[in-house]
């Protein structure tokens, strides 16, 4: 899935040592430019290495900075170029090389450019104009505010009427930079706890009218090659897997993983596992039922019983610092997977992406659990925006919660819900009407209010 390219054999030896130390189970390939120092020779060497079924990270030292700048002009959607802050790659310590690889890898998802011809964002480095102020950071993610409700709430919080499709860059500490076109128009601040996001807008007079169709067209080649890489990863298990399981939350990532599975495996092999916590959003329940019919795949529903733990056994509501519910939900899913895998060779396709958390970014794309169970993460290097556009391109609707403005999907008392999602739940009339009489919703909202005050 991933290959690192360096200039020389000695650089390759250093990179192999780094992989052996920090990424031993990642199956990362290493290639060289055979010592090339000129743009002509380096380009020829690259063309012999590049294919459509791997992501390529080209690491060069400071003494080859100019070569990196020239190579960066090549428009390969699955290649990034990164200069290590040492004269040569081999001069860097292994820990530093690991960090530089993390930074380079995140470029596939966080670098956004602008297509002037189509008036559209390009979720890759190959567009015409780089968006200002988006530096590569492994903790960042990018996504589109798709949906009228999303833009209305965003406009209200930052104090700017947005009539186009904004791009949000999720940074550190709950800070989200907001772009409309290639210019930054404001900042949204989302604390993890409490009920009130805040924000501000900049003095922007004009910004472009951006259409979703144009964004899809501008990113079509990128989405196709990202899909090819993911499919290639899955295809190696076509003969091995007797069944294919997708843990499915009804969220964008697990839905995209499910769509990829249907493009590789026979539908009669595929099973989606949906966990009902007892406190699911009505929109998610309806979405899962609609998609089950649309895709024609088997959905196995398991019950975690989190509602009963609170209502009948008087367990306290889960909080940001005491997420006892997570173990129950994961346990219900993994228990079912373990049961199914005991009967036949099982490929588990997960929607994990590097951008979700540091813990997930450290997981290899392929994890062999035992002789009967292998986990694969085909979306590992995708951004949220890639996933959004991929589903829309494949005529798969997004969960309605994303139209409201949600970043992730969970249950409606999830302690991981940020102030942004709580604000939407309480201030979007259509959604609030669906939730106001649900068990524990009012108690949860009151708990979060007290967290903010205290």
C-alpha positions, 0 to 999 in steps of 0.5 A: 500500500505504501512505498518510500523512495529515496535517492541512494542505497545508503539512504534506503538502508537507513529507511529500512532500519527505521521501518524495522524499528517503528513499522515492522508489520506495515509491509512498506516497500523501499526503492531508490532513484539509483543516486540520481541528482538531475531532474531528468534522471530522477524523473526517469527513475520515478517513472519506472517505479510509480504505479497506480496501486501504491502510495509513494513517499519520496524522502530527500535530504536538504542537499537535494532540496532543489531536486525535490522542488522540481520533482514536486511539479510532477502531477502524480496524485499518489506521490508526495515529496518531502525534504528531511531537515538533514543534509542526507536522509541517512544522517537523520536519527531513526526517530526523526525519520519516523516523524518525517515519514508521518509528516509526509504521509499526512500530505495525502490527506491534508494538502488542499489546492484550488482549481480555478477552471472548475472553481473547486477544491482539489484534495491533493497537491496537484491543483493550481493554487495551494490554500494558504496556511494549511501545513502538513500536520499528522493531527489534521484532517479536512472536510466539506460542510455539505448540507444547508443546515451545516452551513446555516449553523456554521454561519450563525456561530462565526457571524458570516453568511455563507452561501457556498460550500466551505472547507474546514481544516480540523487542527489542534485544540478544537480549532478549525480554519474555514475556507471558501475558495482558496481564501480563509474566511474564518475560524471555528473553535470547538471545545471538547466539553460543554455546549458552546462552540465559538468563532469569528469571520474575517473581512471577506467581500467576495468568495466564489460560488462552489458547486458539489458537482464541480468538486467531484469532477475536480477530484475524480482522477484522485478518487479513482486512484485512491480507490485503486490502491484500496481495492488492490489491498483488498484483492490479495484476500479474494481467494483467502477470505471465506467471509468478509465482515465490516463493522458498520456504524452508519458513519461515512468511513465504515460505509465507504469501507462497505462500498469498497468491499462490494467492489471486490467480494461477492455480496454473499460473502459480505456481512455488516455488523451494526451495534445498537447501543440502545441510544442510537440517533433515529437518523442513523437507524433509518439510514442503516435500514435504507442502505441495507436495502439499497446495497443488498447486503446482510446486516447483523445487528448486535445490542450493547445494552448501554441504555439498560446499564444506565436506566435499570442498573443505575450506572452513571452517564458516561463522561469525557473522562469515564467512557465506560460505554466504549468497552461495551460497544466494542465488546459486543462487536468483537464478540460477534466477529470472534464467533463468526471467525471461529467458523471460517477464514474472516477478513474484517474491513475497517474504516480506520483512518490515520486522521481519526487519532494517534492510536489509529495512525500507529496501526498497520494497514493489515493486522493478522489477528490469528490464522482465521482473522485478518483486519484491513484498513483500506482508507488509512491515508484518506481524508474525511473529504475524500470519503465524503466525495467518494460516497457521493461519487458512488451515489451513496447518500451520507448519513443525515447527521452529516448534513446537520454538521456532525463530524463523527457518528455515535449515540446521542449521549456519546461522551465523545460528542463535542460542543459543536455536535451538542450545539447542533442537537440543541439548536437545530429544531428538526433534530431536537424534535427527534431527540427531546423525548428520547431516554436520557437525552435531557439528562445528558444535555444537563450534564454537559451544561454543568461541565461547561459551568464548572 
